Amino acid sequence: MILIIGGTSGIGWAVARQYAEAGQQVLVCGRDLAKLPSPLPESIANNVQAVACDITDLAQVQALFAQLSSEVLDLVLVSAGFYYRDRFEQLDASTTVRMLNTNILGLDVAFSLASKQLLQQGFGQLAAIASVAGLLRDYPGASLYSSCKKSVIQLCDSYRIALKPFGISVTAIIPGYVDTAKLREINQQDVSKKPFLISEQQAAEHIISALAKRQAQVVFPRRMQWLIRLLNCLPSALLAKRPA
């Protein structure tokens, strides 16, 4: 079984759908199951299950893995994430806590519980979706989101080193701009200025290919990787003034 936490919309759902269309059994989790298509397309309806689970709620995540303790988990992908334009808008306390709990603490809890089950199985994969924002070097005024995604990449690195001797692979997925409903929402439906924008389907294809190869990291699209390298060469003052 493939478990996708944060799989009810966006990139997570695109990955779930492609796996299901290929005949894989997929369990998707999210805070709001109403985001899923209803009814599910006939081509995947028999291969997709859904369970409500908020990654920031420790009890819910623990209950999820307790429920799955007798299942064989081939892959656990954490796609849940929370974005806020904190380079341009002031974060309040509740939003700050939500960003930390979703992007860092929730991921660590999910990885910890999943790795325990995969170790008992003796095989499996872990993966998490970060962002190219996490590849930007530190600079004054850097966003909390960027720092969180840097932590996602580092967390994947730590789990990869820990689990590699036991045959369990861990992949950090590092996408650029993906044309999701969320990206359109936070940009007032105008994503025309986002460089190297790709579709959810294209993102899912990159991710599934990388997971099949058990890559340590996958950064896409390639041109976005080169753009980040260029940005990291800029003086801090210019880097801080780049567009959102």
N, C-alpha and C positions, 0 to 999 in steps of 0.2 A: 504494500500500500504506500501511496505517496501522500504525505500530510503537508498542506500548505496553510500556514498561519498568516492571516491577512490575505486570504485567497478569494474573497468575495467580490473584488473589483480590481480595476487597474492591471498592473503587471502580474500580480498574483493570479488573478482570474484568467488572464491570457495564457499563462503557463499551465494552469489547471486544465483549461479547455483543450490545449494541444495534447497534453498527456492523455486526457480522456478520449480524445478522437483517435489516438493511437492504441486504444484498448486497455490502458492502465486504469487501475482503481484509484481514485483520488478522493481524499477527504479535505474539504476546504473549511476553514474557520475564520470567523470575523465577528466584530461587535454587532453588525447589522446584517442579518441574512436577507433582508428585503432588497439589498443591493444586487443580489443574484437575479439573473433572468428568470421570469416565471411565466409559463412553465419552462423548464430547461429544454434545450433543443433535443429532439428525439435521438440524434446521433450520439449524444453523450449521457442521456438521462440515466442509463443503467450503470454508468461508470463513475458517477459523482454523488457523493454524500456531503451533507453540510451540517455543521455544529456551531452554535453560537459560543464564542469565546473571546473575551477581551484580554489581550496580551498584558495589559497593565494590572489585571486582577490576578494576584498570585493564586488564590484559591481556585479560580476558574481554570488556570493553566495546569495546576496540579491535578484537578479533577479530569481534565482532558487526557492527560497521560495515564492516569489511573484507569480510565475507561479503555485506553488503547493498549494496556499492558499485555494483553494476550494476542495482540495483532503483530504481524511482521511489518516493520517499517523499513522500507527500502530507501526512502528519502524524506527528510524533514526540511522544508524550505520556509524560512521566516521572511515574509514579504511585508509584514505590518510595519508601518512607519508613520511619523507625524512631521509635517513641514509647517514652518511659520517664517514669514519674511522679516526675521529679527534684525537684519542689517539695516532695515528701513523703518521698522515699526517697533515700538517698545514692548518688550515681553512683560506680562504681568506674572504674578507668582504661580497661579494655577496653570497657565500655559507653559511656563518653564518646567513645572513638575511633570506635566503631561508629556512634554517633549523628552525629558530624561527617562521617564518610566517606559514610554513606548519604544524609543530608539535604542536605549542601552539596557536598562534593568530588565525589561520584559524579554528582550532578546537573550540576555544571559540566563535568565530563569528557564526559558524554553530550550536553549542549548544544553543546559545542565541536565534537565530532565530527559531530554531526547538522547543525549550521549550515554546516560546510564542505561537506557533501554537498548541502544545500539551495541553497547559493550556486552550486554547479556546475550544479545543475538550473535555477536561476533562479526557483524558486517553492517554496512549501511552508509548513508551520506548525510551530511549536514550542509546547509547553504543559507546565506542571508543576503538580502539586497541592501547594498550601501548606496553610494552616489559618487560621481566624479568630484562633487564638492568636498568629499573626504580626502581627495588627493591634493587639494590646495595646501600650500605651506601655511604655517601660522603667521599671522600678521595682526597689528593693532586694529581692532574693530571687526575681526573675523566673527562670523555668525555662530551661534550655538548649534544650528543645524549642521554646519560644516564640521564642527568639532565632534558632534554626535556620530556623524557618518565616518569620521576618521576612527572613532572608537569601534564602530562596527567592523571595519577592516582589521583593526588590531585584535579584536575579539576573535574573529575568524582565524587569524594567524595563530593565536594562542591555542585554540581548540584543535587546529590542524596539527600543530606540533605534539600536543598531548595525545591525540587519537591515532596518529599515523602508525605507531607500532602495532596497533590492534586492527589494522586493515580498514579503518574508517576514514573517509576523505571529507574534507571541509572546503567549500568554495565560497569566496567573497565575490559577489556579483556587483559590478560597479558601472551602472549605466549613466549615460548623459541624459539629455532631455528626451522624454518619452511622451507621446501625445495621448495622455490620459485625461479623463474627465476632471480629475483633481487639478492637473496642470492648467487646464482651460479655465476652471473656476477661479483660481488664484490670479489669473491673468486676464480677467474679464472677457474670456472666450477668445482672446487674441494671442495666438502663439506664433505668429508670423515672424517674430524677431528672435525666436529661440534657435541658436545655431545647431545644425546637424540633427534636427528633430527627426525621430523615427517613430513608427507606429507600435502599438502594443504587440501586434503579431510579430513584427521584426525583433522586438526585444525578447519575446518568448523564444523565438528561434535561436537567438544568440545564447540564451540561458540554457536551454535544453541541450544544445550542442556542447557547451562547456561542461555541463554536468555529466554528459555521456563520456566525456574525455577525462573526467575527474580533475579538471584544472584547479589549481590553487586560487587563481584570480581570473576574472574575465572583465575587461574594460571595453565598452563599446558605446557609440561607434568609434572606429579607429581614429577618425579625424578629431573627435572630441578629446581623446587622449593626448594628441599633439597640441591641441589648444591649451589644455591644462599645463602642459610642460612649458609652453610659451608664457602663460600667465605667471607661473612660478618664477620666471626670470625677471619680472617687473619689480621696480621698487615698491615697497609696502604702500606708499601713499597712492600710487596709481592702481595697485591691486585693490585697495579699499574702495576706489571710485568706480570700479567696473559696474556695468549694468546688472540688474537682478537676473 
